[in-house]
Amino acid sequence: MESVIPELRPSPERRPKRMAAHDVTLRGADVTLRPMGEDDWDVLLAWNNDPVVMALADHNPFQETSLADLQTIYRWLATHAYCFIMVVDGAPIGECWLQQMNLQRLVDRFPDLDLRRIDLMIGEKDLWGRGYGTEAIRLLVEFGFRDQRADGIFAPVMADNRRSQRAFQKNGFTRYSSHREPDGRVNTDLVVWRTEFEAAGAGQGA
């Protein structure tokens, strides 16, 4: 995976011992995004070890992830992202985050812009297609533009994940480019710019 943050498993002396905390909670009509934390390893481990879920979230051939590896990855991720658990009716249903842009091809293309990326996964398969992902994306976009004042927000989505692409498109994302991964599968880079967000009137209000 290309990245300006190449270490998914940094050297032991650089590994955070706990997930970096933040106090941001985003509330929608049906979905609440609460901070991801050290009490969430059970659901994160279950979702990341479900081959059906991961088939739409990861280009790599599926293999089970140990708790130790998962903790290393997420604790490192949380040092440069707002990580959230998606909650519906009081129960966790998935994960998402607003991350500093780490794809080198986009950093190089827009060196003077503050770019972010959204990653999202609904881990409870029986809740797919309910619109929860669409609402979570809206909350992240509003947070990214209104609070973080990002210039643009990207979403790299597998080209064959039509459901996820539609969820982002409902939130104003349009296709920017395609990128072929080493395994041959294709990512579609979707983007929405702050100027578009504000022109649509979405930037007004709380």
GROMACS elastic network, one bead per residue, 0.5 to 0.9 nm:
[ bonds ]
;  ai    aj funct       b0    kb
    1     6     6  0.79985   500
    1   103     6  0.84824   500
    1   181     6  0.78247   500
    1   182     6  0.83196   500
    2     5     6  0.85541   500
    2     6     6  0.72104   500
    2   102     6  0.80376   500
    2   103     6  0.59725   500
    2   104     6  0.62606   500
    2   105     6  0.80552   500
    3     6     6  0.51156   500
    3     7     6  0.85256   500
    3   101     6  0.87850   500
    3   102     6  0.50471   500
    3   104     6  0.52976   500
    3   105     6  0.84827   500
    4     7     6  0.89093   500
    4   101     6  0.83985   500
    4   102     6  0.51127   500
    4   103     6  0.63654   500
    4   104     6  0.56087   500
    4   107     6  0.81792   500
    5     8     6  0.78449   500
    5   102     6  0.60288   500
    5   103     6  0.84335   500
    5   104     6  0.89714   500
    6     9     6  0.87085   500
    6    10     6  0.86023   500
    6   102     6  0.85753   500
    7    11     6  0.82944   500
    7    73     6  0.88085   500
    7    76     6  0.84412   500
    8    72     6  0.76226   500
    8    73     6  0.54557   500
    8    74     6  0.86041   500
    8    76     6  0.70270   500
    8    77     6  0.77213   500
    9    12     6  0.83501   500
    9    15     6  0.78060   500
    9    69     6  0.77894   500
    9    72     6  0.61294   500
    9    73     6  0.60862   500
    9    76     6  0.77341   500
   10    13     6  0.80663   500
   10    14     6  0.60472   500
   10    15     6  0.59627   500
   10    72     6  0.79486   500
   10    73     6  0.86081   500
   10    76     6  0.77607   500
   11    14     6  0.54691   500
   11    15     6  0.64543   500
   12    15     6  0.52558   500
   12    16     6  0.87131   500
   13    16     6  0.84210   500
   14    76     6  0.89274   500
   15    18     6  0.88620   500
   15    72     6  0.67091   500
   15    75     6  0.76468   500
   15    76     6  0.67467   500
   16    19     6  0.69304   500
   16    20     6  0.80025   500
   16    72     6  0.75896   500
   16    75     6  0.60023   500
   16    76     6  0.64850   500
   16    79     6  0.84646   500
   17    71     6  0.88338   500
   17    72     6  0.84675   500
   17    75     6  0.75032   500
   18    21     6  0.85772   500
   18    37     6  0.84534   500
   18    38     6  0.69946   500
   18    71     6  0.83502   500
   18    75     6  0.62161   500
   19    36     6  0.81502   500
   19    37     6  0.61127   500
   19    38     6  0.63698   500
   19    71     6  0.81858   500
   19    74     6  0.71485   500
   19    76     6  0.76104   500
   19    77     6  0.86174   500
   19    78     6  0.61708   500
   19    79     6  0.78280   500
   20    37     6  0.79290   500
   20    75     6  0.67094   500
   20    76     6  0.84187   500
   20    77     6  0.89239   500
   20    78     6  0.55358   500
   20    79     6  0.59700   500
   21    35     6  0.74483   500
   21    36     6  0.79560   500
   21    37     6  0.70278   500
   21    78     6  0.79295   500
   21    79     6  0.89477   500
   21    82     6  0.88336   500
   22    25     6  0.89339   500
   22    35     6  0.64469   500
   22    36     6  0.85690   500
   22    82     6  0.72704   500
   22    83     6  0.84868   500
   23    34     6  0.83009   500
   23    35     6  0.65955   500
   24    33     6  0.83741   500
   24    34     6  0.69024   500
   24    35     6  0.64131   500
   24    82     6  0.81825   500
   24    84     6  0.87844   500
   25    32     6  0.72298   500
   25    33     6  0.56178   500
   25    35     6  0.64255   500
   25    84     6  0.82653   500
   26    31     6  0.84399   500
   26    32     6  0.57359   500
   26    34     6  0.66036   500
   26   136     6  0.87333   500
   26   139     6  0.64181   500
   26   140     6  0.79776   500
   26   143     6  0.80311   500
   27    30     6  0.79713   500
   27    31     6  0.62907   500
   27    33     6  0.62777   500
   27    34     6  0.83912   500
   27   136     6  0.89189   500
   27   139     6  0.74165   500
   28    31     6  0.51379   500
   28    32     6  0.58600   500
   28    33     6  0.83293   500
   28   135     6  0.69375   500
   28   136     6  0.77632   500
   28   138     6  0.87399   500
   28   139     6  0.69701   500
   29    32     6  0.81014   500
   29   135     6  0.81549   500
   30    87     6  0.85042   500
   30    88     6  0.62234   500
   30    89     6  0.76799   500
   30   132     6  0.73311   500
   30   135     6  0.78251   500
   31    86     6  0.65568   500
   31    87     6  0.57365   500
   31    88     6  0.52089   500
   31    89     6  0.80533   500
   31   132     6  0.64271   500
   31   133     6  0.86791   500
   31   135     6  0.67347   500
   31   136     6  0.65784   500
   31   139     6  0.89943   500
   32    85     6  0.81417   500
   32    86     6  0.58913   500
   32    87     6  0.51218   500
   32    88     6  0.65940   500
   32    89     6  0.89235   500
   32    90     6  0.87388   500
   32   136     6  0.77855   500
   32   139     6  0.88566   500
   33    36     6  0.87506   500
   33    84     6  0.55501   500
   33    85     6  0.55835   500
   33    87     6  0.62066   500
   33    95     6  0.85847   500
   33    96     6  0.83222   500
   33   136     6  0.72653   500
   33   139     6  0.81368   500
   33   140     6  0.88158   500
   34    83     6  0.84179   500
   34    84     6  0.52915   500
   34    85     6  0.54483   500
   34    86     6  0.67241   500
   34    87     6  0.73757   500
   35    82     6  0.77056   500
   35    83     6  0.61553   500
   35    85     6  0.62182   500
   36    39     6  0.80838   500
   36    40     6  0.67130   500
   36    78     6  0.87972   500
   36    82     6  0.84569   500
   36    83     6  0.54745   500
   36    85     6  0.52836   500
   36    86     6  0.89997   500
   36    95     6  0.80766   500
   37    40     6  0.57688   500
   37    41     6  0.80697   500
   37    83     6  0.84541   500
   37    84     6  0.83741   500
   37    85     6  0.86031   500
   38    41     6  0.64339   500
   38    71     6  0.89007   500
   39    42     6  0.76834   500
   40    43     6  0.58082   500
   40    44     6  0.61876   500
   40    45     6  0.85566   500
   40    85     6  0.82556   500
   41    44     6  0.50284   500
   41    45     6  0.57765   500
   41    46     6  0.84024   500
   41    67     6  0.75679   500
   41    70     6  0.82731   500
   41    71     6  0.77532   500
   42    45     6  0.53151   500
   42    46     6  0.62805   500
   42    47     6  0.87882   500
   42    67     6  0.88273   500
   43    46     6  0.50317   500
   43    47     6  0.61118   500
   43    48     6  0.84735   500
   43    92     6  0.77733   500
   43    93     6  0.86326   500
   43    94     6  0.84156   500
   43   123     6  0.83082   500
   44    47     6  0.52801   500
   44    48     6  0.60344   500
   44    49     6  0.84763   500
   44    70     6  0.81385   500
   44    94     6  0.82410   500
   44    95     6  0.79090   500
   44   123     6  0.83302   500
   45    48     6  0.52498   500
   45    49     6  0.60819   500
   45    50     6  0.87186   500
   45    65     6  0.74568   500
   45    66     6  0.77676   500
   45    67     6  0.65624   500
   45    70     6  0.71661   500
   46    49     6  0.52496   500
   46    50     6  0.63368   500
   46   123     6  0.81253   500
   47    50     6  0.53105   500
   47    51     6  0.85842   500
   47    53     6  0.67798   500
   47    54     6  0.77490   500
   47    94     6  0.79111   500
   47   121     6  0.86614   500
   47   122     6  0.82829   500
   47   124     6  0.76384   500
   48    51     6  0.77947   500
   48    53     6  0.74391   500
   48    54     6  0.63999   500
   48    64     6  0.77289   500
   48    65     6  0.70250   500
   48    70     6  0.84668   500
   48   123     6  0.79779   500
   49    52     6  0.89161   500
   49    53     6  0.81734   500
   49    54     6  0.74064   500
   49    62     6  0.83456   500
   49    63     6  0.75449   500
   49    64     6  0.53098   500
   49    65     6  0.62811   500
   49    66     6  0.88207   500
   50    53     6  0.54202   500
   50    54     6  0.61640   500
   50    55     6  0.86250   500
   50    62     6  0.88902   500
   50    64     6  0.82925   500
   50   123     6  0.81517   500
   51    54     6  0.50347   500
   51    55     6  0.59287   500
   51    62     6  0.62622   500
   51    63     6  0.80193   500
   51    64     6  0.84954   500
   52    55     6  0.53099   500
   52    56     6  0.73932   500
   52   125     6  0.83282   500
   53    56     6  0.59780   500
   53    57     6  0.68312   500
   53   121     6  0.78720   500
   53   122     6  0.77530   500
   53   123     6  0.62328   500
   53   124     6  0.82614   500
   53   125     6  0.71613   500
   54    58     6  0.56352   500
   54    59     6  0.85811   500
   54    62     6  0.71598   500
   54   121     6  0.86745   500
   54   123     6  0.87940   500
   55    58     6  0.60521   500
   55    59     6  0.74778   500
   55    60     6  0.86803   500
   55    61     6  0.83935   500
   55    62     6  0.74184   500
   56    59     6  0.80799   500
   56   121     6  0.85570   500
   56   157     6  0.87942   500
   56   158     6  0.71443   500
   56   160     6  0.83054   500
   56   161     6  0.63648   500
   56   164     6  0.89558   500
   57   119     6  0.89722   500
   57   120     6  0.83651   500
   57   121     6  0.69490   500
   57   157     6  0.81715   500
   57   158     6  0.76275   500
   57   161     6  0.88148   500
   58    61     6  0.79332   500
   58    62     6  0.80096   500
   58   158     6  0.84859   500
   59    62     6  0.84592   500
   59   158     6  0.82435   500
   59   181     6  0.76090   500
   59   182     6  0.87846   500
   59   183     6  0.70801   500
   59   184     6  0.89632   500
   59   185     6  0.70639   500
   59   186     6  0.89672   500
   60    63     6  0.84399   500
   60   183     6  0.74562   500
   61   183     6  0.89872   500
   65    68     6  0.83042   500
   65    69     6  0.64570   500
   65    70     6  0.64705   500
   66    69     6  0.52958   500
   66    70     6  0.61960   500
   66    71     6  0.86236   500
   67    70     6  0.50359   500
   67    71     6  0.60622   500
   67    72     6  0.85982   500
   68    71     6  0.52081   500
   68    72     6  0.63048   500
   68    73     6  0.88063   500
   69    72     6  0.51164   500
   69    73     6  0.62897   500
   69    74     6  0.87223   500
   70    73     6  0.52043   500
   70    74     6  0.61272   500
   70    75     6  0.83293   500
   71    74     6  0.53402   500
   71    75     6  0.57541   500
   71    76     6  0.82572   500
   72    75     6  0.54416   500
   72    76     6  0.61522   500
   72    77     6  0.85615   500
   73    76     6  0.53384   500
   73    77     6  0.60880   500
   73    78     6  0.86952   500
   74    78     6  0.60413   500
   74    79     6  0.88157   500
   74    83     6  0.86609   500
   75    78     6  0.52378   500
   75    79     6  0.68912   500
   76    79     6  0.54741   500
   76    80     6  0.76809   500
   77    80     6  0.58367   500
   77    81     6  0.61319   500
   77    82     6  0.87624   500
   77    83     6  0.80793   500
   77    99     6  0.82227   500
   78    82     6  0.64044   500
   78    83     6  0.61199   500
   78    97     6  0.88402   500
   78    99     6  0.85836   500
   79    82     6  0.83511   500
   80    98     6  0.89072   500
   80    99     6  0.61611   500
   80   100     6  0.60506   500
   81    97     6  0.63180   500
   81    98     6  0.55529   500
   81   100     6  0.61731   500
   82    96     6  0.85307   500
   82    97     6  0.53706   500
   82    98     6  0.52571   500
   82    99     6  0.63606   500
   83    95     6  0.76044   500
   83    96     6  0.61088   500
   83    98     6  0.67504   500
   83    99     6  0.80894   500
   84    94     6  0.86351   500
   84    95     6  0.58028   500
   84    96     6  0.53295   500
   84    97     6  0.57064   500
   84    98     6  0.85867   500
   85    92     6  0.64152   500
   85    93     6  0.75231   500
   85    94     6  0.59033   500
   85    96     6  0.64337   500
   85    97     6  0.85509   500
   86    91     6  0.83097   500
   86    92     6  0.56788   500
   86    93     6  0.56197   500
   86    95     6  0.55177   500
   86    96     6  0.70865   500
   86   122     6  0.79994   500
   86   132     6  0.86282   500
   86   133     6  0.88227   500
   86   136     6  0.74190   500
   87    90     6  0.58328   500
   87    91     6  0.52491   500
   87    93     6  0.57331   500
   87    94     6  0.73392   500
   87    95     6  0.89391   500
   88    91     6  0.54293   500
   88    92     6  0.65165   500
   88    93     6  0.67449   500
   88   132     6  0.83072   500
   89    92     6  0.85136   500
   92    95     6  0.83062   500
   92   123     6  0.87634   500
   92   124     6  0.85341   500
   93   121     6  0.88122   500
   93   122     6  0.58729   500
   93   123     6  0.57889   500
   93   124     6  0.53703   500
   93   125     6  0.87981   500
   93   127     6  0.77844   500
   94   120     6  0.76276   500
   94   121     6  0.55669   500
   94   124     6  0.67587   500
   94   133     6  0.88718   500
   95   119     6  0.83363   500
   95   120     6  0.58510   500
   95   121     6  0.54156   500
   95   122     6  0.64060   500
   95   123     6  0.74719   500
   96   118     6  0.71906   500
   96   119     6  0.54773   500
   96   121     6  0.62450   500
   96   122     6  0.84138   500
   96   136     6  0.80590   500
   96   137     6  0.86708   500
   96   140     6  0.87361   500
   97   117     6  0.80936   500
   97   118     6  0.57774   500
   97   119     6  0.56202   500
   97   120     6  0.66516   500
   97   140     6  0.77724   500
   98   116     6  0.65105   500
   98   117     6  0.57692   500
   98   119     6  0.69757   500
   98   140     6  0.66545   500
   98   141     6  0.85426   500
   98   143     6  0.88073   500
   98   144     6  0.73103   500
   98   153     6  0.87382   500
   99   102     6  0.79402   500
   99   115     6  0.87905   500
   99   116     6  0.54151   500
   99   117     6  0.52244   500
   99   118     6  0.63756   500
   99   119     6  0.79762   500
  100   114     6  0.81513   500
  100   115     6  0.65681   500
  100   117     6  0.64294   500
  101   104     6  0.82847   500
  101   106     6  0.77308   500
  101   107     6  0.69416   500
  101   114     6  0.80276   500
  101   115     6  0.54001   500
  101   117     6  0.55871   500
  101   153     6  0.84760   500
  101   154     6  0.81556   500
  102   105     6  0.88423   500
  102   106     6  0.80185   500
  102   107     6  0.71052   500
  102   115     6  0.89846   500
  102   116     6  0.82368   500
  102   117     6  0.81344   500
  103   106     6  0.56138   500
  103   107     6  0.62677   500
  103   108     6  0.86976   500
  104   108     6  0.59308   500
  104   109     6  0.83859   500
  105   108     6  0.54017   500
  105   109     6  0.62696   500
  105   110     6  0.88931   500
  106   110     6  0.61394   500
  106   111     6  0.81336   500
  106   115     6  0.84605   500
  107   110     6  0.53902   500
  107   111     6  0.54298   500
  107   112     6  0.85916   500
  107   113     6  0.83499   500
  107   115     6  0.78566   500
  108   111     6  0.54290   500
  110   113     6  0.55911   500
  110   114     6  0.83736   500
  110   115     6  0.81345   500
  111   114     6  0.82799   500
  113   150     6  0.79702   500
  113   151     6  0.60197   500
  113   152     6  0.77230   500
  114   149     6  0.81422   500
  114   150     6  0.52187   500
  114   151     6  0.52305   500
  114   152     6  0.68364   500
  114   153     6  0.88022   500
  115   150     6  0.59251   500
  115   151     6  0.58482   500
  115   152     6  0.50057   500
  115   153     6  0.57486   500
  115   154     6  0.74358   500
  116   144     6  0.76744   500
  116   150     6  0.67950   500
  116   151     6  0.81828   500
  116   152     6  0.64676   500
  116   154     6  0.62425   500
  116   155     6  0.86949   500
  117   152     6  0.84502   500
  117   153     6  0.52825   500
  117   155     6  0.54927   500
  117   156     6  0.77665   500
  117   191     6  0.88165   500
  118   137     6  0.77562   500
  118   140     6  0.75684   500
  118   141     6  0.84046   500
  118   153     6  0.70992   500
  118   154     6  0.64000   500
  118   155     6  0.52594   500
  118   156     6  0.78986   500
  119   155     6  0.66493   500
  119   156     6  0.76877   500
  119   157     6  0.85046   500
  120   133     6  0.75599   500
  120   136     6  0.84134   500
  120   137     6  0.80437   500
  120   164     6  0.88671   500
  121   133     6  0.79756   500
  122   125     6  0.70050   500
  122   127     6  0.76945   500
  122   128     6  0.70522   500
  122   132     6  0.84157   500
  122   133     6  0.71383   500
  123   126     6  0.89704   500
  123   127     6  0.84932   500
  123   128     6  0.87161   500
  124   127     6  0.57081   500
  124   128     6  0.72478   500
  125   128     6  0.54084   500
  126   129     6  0.85312   500
  127   130     6  0.59536   500
  127   131     6  0.87478   500
  127   132     6  0.79898   500
  128   131     6  0.77068   500
  128   132     6  0.78898   500
  128   133     6  0.82464   500
  128   163     6  0.89549   500
  129   132     6  0.76526   500
  129   133     6  0.82397   500
  129   163     6  0.76020   500
  130   133     6  0.78761   500
  130   134     6  0.87930   500
  131   134     6  0.51978   500
  131   135     6  0.64369   500
  131   136     6  0.87743   500
  131   167     6  0.76780   500
  132   135     6  0.51990   500
  132   136     6  0.62044   500
  132   137     6  0.86758   500
  133   136     6  0.50227   500
  133   137     6  0.61564   500
  133   138     6  0.86502   500
  133   164     6  0.78533   500
  133   167     6  0.65728   500
  133   168     6  0.86366   500
  134   137     6  0.52326   500
  134   138     6  0.63923   500
  134   139     6  0.88834   500
  134   164     6  0.83680   500
  134   166     6  0.83523   500
  134   168     6  0.66502   500
  134   169     6  0.89561   500
  134   170     6  0.71063   500
  134   171     6  0.72745   500
  135   138     6  0.50926   500
  135   139     6  0.63841   500
  135   140     6  0.87843   500
  135   167     6  0.83938   500
  135   171     6  0.86951   500
  136   139     6  0.51544   500
  136   140     6  0.63039   500
  136   141     6  0.86544   500
  137   140     6  0.50940   500
  137   141     6  0.60589   500
  137   142     6  0.85601   500
  137   167     6  0.76101   500
  137   168     6  0.68013   500
  137   171     6  0.71240   500
  138   141     6  0.51254   500
  138   142     6  0.61451   500
  138   143     6  0.85270   500
  138   168     6  0.84408   500
  138   170     6  0.88085   500
  138   171     6  0.60446   500
  139   142     6  0.52573   500
  139   143     6  0.61618   500
  139   144     6  0.85475   500
  140   143     6  0.50377   500
  140   144     6  0.59386   500
  140   145     6  0.86112   500
  141   145     6  0.61855   500
  141   146     6  0.82950   500
  141   153     6  0.73734   500
  141   171     6  0.80601   500
  141   192     6  0.86504   500
  141   197     6  0.88076   500
  142   145     6  0.53916   500
  142   146     6  0.56457   500
  142   147     6  0.76099   500
  142   197     6  0.86660   500
  142   202     6  0.78409   500
  142   203     6  0.75532   500
  143   146     6  0.54049   500
  143   147     6  0.51784   500
  143   148     6  0.64791   500
  143   149     6  0.84080   500
  144   147     6  0.59245   500
  144   149     6  0.62053   500
  144   150     6  0.58052   500
  144   151     6  0.88290   500
  144   152     6  0.85595   500
  144   153     6  0.75293   500
  145   148     6  0.55992   500
  145   150     6  0.52139   500
  145   151     6  0.73157   500
  145   152     6  0.79794   500
  145   153     6  0.84179   500
  145   193     6  0.88060   500
  145   194     6  0.61762   500
  145   197     6  0.79278   500
  145   198     6  0.88388   500
  145   203     6  0.75395   500
  146   149     6  0.55986   500
  146   150     6  0.81439   500
  146   203     6  0.65544   500
  146   204     6  0.87157   500
  146   206     6  0.83389   500
  147   150     6  0.83670   500
  149   152     6  0.89110   500
  149   194     6  0.79729   500
  150   153     6  0.71441   500
  150   193     6  0.84963   500
  150   194     6  0.69557   500
  151   192     6  0.89565   500
  151   193     6  0.60643   500
  151   194     6  0.52761   500
  151   195     6  0.78035   500
  152   191     6  0.69271   500
  152   192     6  0.58518   500
  152   194     6  0.56668   500
  152   195     6  0.85374   500
  153   173     6  0.86721   500
  153   190     6  0.84141   500
  153   191     6  0.56656   500
  153   192     6  0.55584   500
  153   193     6  0.64182   500
  153   194     6  0.80233   500
  154   173     6  0.80820   500
  154   176     6  0.87762   500
  154   189     6  0.66301   500
  154   190     6  0.55144   500
  154   192     6  0.66255   500
  154   193     6  0.86615   500
  155   165     6  0.89006   500
  155   168     6  0.78127   500
  155   173     6  0.82944   500
  155   188     6  0.80963   500
  155   189     6  0.57575   500
  155   190     6  0.50574   500
  155   191     6  0.62726   500
  155   192     6  0.88740   500
  156   159     6  0.89741   500
  156   178     6  0.88665   500
  156   187     6  0.59967   500
  156   188     6  0.56847   500
  156   190     6  0.62116   500
  156   191     6  0.87125   500
  157   160     6  0.83588   500
  157   161     6  0.68626   500
  157   162     6  0.88388   500
  157   164     6  0.70805   500
  157   165     6  0.66522   500
  157   186     6  0.85974   500
  157   187     6  0.53907   500
  157   188     6  0.52624   500
  157   189     6  0.63498   500
  157   190     6  0.74329   500
  158   161     6  0.52931   500
  158   162     6  0.81998   500
  158   164     6  0.84490   500
  158   165     6  0.82891   500
  158   185     6  0.75775   500
  158   186     6  0.60273   500
  158   188     6  0.59391   500
  158   189     6  0.86323   500
  159   162     6  0.70365   500
  159   165     6  0.80122   500
  159   178     6  0.81642   500
  159   185     6  0.78301   500
  159   186     6  0.55515   500
  159   187     6  0.51944   500
  159   188     6  0.52776   500
  159   189     6  0.89032   500
  160   163     6  0.87573   500
  160   165     6  0.88592   500
  160   185     6  0.87240   500
  160   186     6  0.80019   500
  160   187     6  0.84701   500
  161   164     6  0.56466   500
  161   165     6  0.64630   500
  161   166     6  0.89383   500
  162   165     6  0.50448   500
  162   166     6  0.61864   500
  162   167     6  0.86857   500
  163   166     6  0.52876   500
  163   167     6  0.64064   500
  163   168     6  0.89597   500
  164   167     6  0.50969   500
  164   168     6  0.64828   500
  164   169     6  0.86793   500
  165   168     6  0.52950   500
  165   169     6  0.61400   500
  165   170     6  0.86897   500
  165   173     6  0.86719   500
  165   188     6  0.85059   500
  165   190     6  0.80553   500
  166   170     6  0.61187   500
  166   171     6  0.87561   500
  167   170     6  0.53252   500
  167   171     6  0.68962   500
  167   173     6  0.89485   500
  168   171     6  0.51944   500
  168   172     6  0.68247   500
  168   173     6  0.55049   500
  168   174     6  0.81398   500
  168   190     6  0.77266   500
  168   191     6  0.87616   500
  169   172     6  0.51679   500
  169   174     6  0.61648   500
  169   175     6  0.86832   500
  169   190     6  0.81915   500
  170   173     6  0.71770   500
  171   192     6  0.83247   500
  172   191     6  0.81426   500
  172   192     6  0.60935   500
  172   193     6  0.89088   500
  172   196     6  0.81211   500
  172   197     6  0.76823   500
  173   176     6  0.89247   500
  173   190     6  0.56734   500
  173   193     6  0.83584   500
  174   189     6  0.84749   500
  174   190     6  0.52469   500
  174   191     6  0.55093   500
  174   192     6  0.65831   500
  175   178     6  0.81750   500
  175   188     6  0.68997   500
  175   189     6  0.60654   500
  175   191     6  0.64475   500
  176   188     6  0.75869   500
  176   189     6  0.54781   500
  176   190     6  0.53355   500
  176   191     6  0.61465   500
  177   187     6  0.84748   500
  177   188     6  0.60359   500
  177   189     6  0.52074   500
  177   190     6  0.72681   500
  178   186     6  0.66499   500
  178   187     6  0.56021   500
  178   189     6  0.58156   500
  178   190     6  0.88760   500
  179   185     6  0.85744   500
  179   186     6  0.56069   500
  179   187     6  0.51253   500
  179   188     6  0.64539   500
  179   189     6  0.74847   500
  180   183     6  0.80150   500
  180   184     6  0.59226   500
  180   185     6  0.58431   500
  180   187     6  0.61994   500
  180   188     6  0.88333   500
  181   184     6  0.53668   500
  181   185     6  0.55431   500
  181   186     6  0.59247   500
  181   187     6  0.71577   500
  182   185     6  0.75179   500
  183   186     6  0.87699   500
  192   195     6  0.85856   500
  192   196     6  0.68616   500
  192   197     6  0.72565   500
  193   196     6  0.52981   500
  193   197     6  0.63439   500
  193   198     6  0.87803   500
  194   198     6  0.60676   500
  194   199     6  0.83743   500
  194   203     6  0.83032   500
  195   198     6  0.52373   500
  195   199     6  0.59635   500
  195   200     6  0.85713   500
  196   199     6  0.50006   500
  196   200     6  0.61336   500
  196   201     6  0.87488   500
  196   202     6  0.88435   500
  197   200     6  0.53842   500
  197   201     6  0.67628   500
  197   202     6  0.55547   500
  197   203     6  0.60571   500
  198   201     6  0.51360   500
  198   202     6  0.55454   500
  198   204     6  0.71915   500
  199   202     6  0.74587   500
  199   203     6  0.77782   500
  200   203     6  0.76259   500
  201   204     6  0.57301   500
  201   205     6  0.89522   500
  202   205     6  0.79221   500
  203   206     6  0.84328   500
